[in-house]
């Protein structure tokens, strides 16, 4: 109730200020601000002690904070400091000699447009509210539009199919959301207009849905859910098309490496796996074959005109080795009745083609007007073709991604490959999509972090020049501290450091060592790098990236890493050690999760680990000799005992907790285990923030997740048999437990989790109760 009243009061004050009303209560200039930085405060209401802190920016009011009177002085100083820091921008030596109309001019524009976050060293996300929309601020469900930079506006307003390329944190997802809103506004006259947002991550789907809401005709689906829905809806009338894809029969890389790959072959298993997935079975040429099985022939695979070196880096001799491995792979799949991702998507494409001929009405009902895909670098050409089919191809796609963040094994991605898909299916050559649009402003991290990330990309582009489009090194618009490095840290010392001085810091590790580190450190904020993709954290430790990597790779790979970092040895890496490319992308992804403070920790000696520490903390490697002699090291070497306690403010802890709780809600239906982990971490942050209300809400959510992850075996039931109501007696405790927890969920406003918990109960209750659950709770909340 108080929150609603405060919202109404805030709207009232904004209207008064917008009309030009000024009084001591409405526009009191704060004492202590400089002549260049003028901050005003407005009384939200006199008795509550709440204040609105704002400035005049051109013809706009820039509202910084709504805060209690006790915090006004501290926040005012933060605002002033942020505006002063903005002018201490970092400029690289390369930038000074660039054409003044290119990069330097663009960065100057960025500096003028960007507003520095008072709580960090990154550009702040600013929301625009017009006077006509000011009443909407009183609504808890309304989300105003983000203010876009000029290059973002150019992306959003470009007509036709758009490819958007940008590094981590550059606002690609925000551009996608704004493009969806823009398209919907342009098509308000057409009631048949529909749009679909697709991402592999449920967190991304929920994030975009939160930005733009759920207007009529707009939907959000993960890629897996999209496939499942199409498989349910499309008719299956052809016996040659596989229709069943049991999870236990899915082919994975580790199975391929163990059961199919011949270790004596002079080719890396990852190269063979990637060639099969991305070229032999997953290329546009394979999908457009008119006969089954849909795969390119050996002659085509060896033809450098069909698969040039720019597209497939294998030599002809290497391709001659790979194709027999593929043939053995096909035999293995057939013998075991197994399937891979290519089989599933090809079956789906065939069913779509058949439906288009046999049932055009059904086919058109499945299509949507526009499709928007995020993280497109994680898809093969065959998977991208599905998007073209679903929105009738040309001019109706918006595809955003960054090949430098492609961490899906077996996917070889270039933005040119997307254009190639459209070229092969285009009816009109004039409709071929333009070259990728690019966004460059990093809204997540400061220069101290981004310079390190950019240097990782430099290594990658020199060793693997075709791995991704080179946009130049990442540079932060604003200055920030360089990463810290801890070497040979005892595990117990690290555990004490996390418990006593670095509370709230997120620890990122490899997938294979997650449980090991959770047990060793007894610390809740440990996540894998891959599952953290798409998330951001204030403070990050990248733990034993190289130490744990050495347990997964042979000595040859370790020596290659050392040669790459210390001596710049890149010759032959792409053919002999292709996995290093995926390691570099994974490391880049880990670094760019961090907003403010980044630390690298290696607990034990390893060949590549020692080389990495030297590469980070000195200026004596061959990489540094290519730069100016005065070049500064990328990171600083630290002693654990010298670390000052990192105090996470209550606001920061609360913000982190809310972010994780929202991510948990997004994962709720698709990955219960991931949701539980995120909630555990959210509760930890709420405890740090001393926020009992949010903690209780997360605990109730976690209680529901625990029930859903420990359901008993489903009751056996035959449609022909008469229902035996007494058979459900054994589930009475479950029914009571669910009813009690659903009540708590609804009290806390967790309606979607309450719906999902009720859905889980349906098979365990009699049909009459099932119908009531569906009619009264589940369907109304769908």
Secondary structure by P-SEA (a helix, b strand, c coil): caaaaaaaaaaaaaaaaaacccccccccccccccccbbbbbbcccccccbbbbbbbcccbbbbcccccccaaaaaaaaaaaaaaacccccccccccccccccaaaaaaaaaaacccccccccccbbbbbccccccccccccccccccccaaaaaaaacccbbbbbbcccccaaaaaaaaaaaaaaaccccccbbbbbbbccaaaaaaaaaacccccccccccaaaaaaaaaaccccccccccccccccccccaaaaacccccccccccaaaaaaaaaccccccccccccccccccccccccccccccccccccccaaaaaaaaaaaaaaaaaaaaaccccaaaaaaaaaaaaaaaaaccaaaaaaacccbbbbcccccccaaaaaaaaaaacccccbbbbbcccccccccccccaaaaaaaaaaaccccccccccbbbbcccccccaaaaaaaaaaaaaaaaaccccccccccccccbbbbcbbbbccccaaaaaaaaacccccbbbbbccccaaaaaaaacccccccccccccccccbbbbccaaaaaaacccaaaaaaaaaaccccccccccccccaaaaaaaaaaaaaaccccbbbbbbccccaaaaaaaaaccccccaaaaaccccccccbbbbbccccccccccaaaaaaaaaaaaaaaaaaccccaaaaaaaaaaaaaaaaaaccaaaaaaaaaaaaaaaaaacccccccccccccccccccccaaaaaaaaaaaaaaaaaacaaaaaaaaaaaacccccaaaaaaaaaccccccc
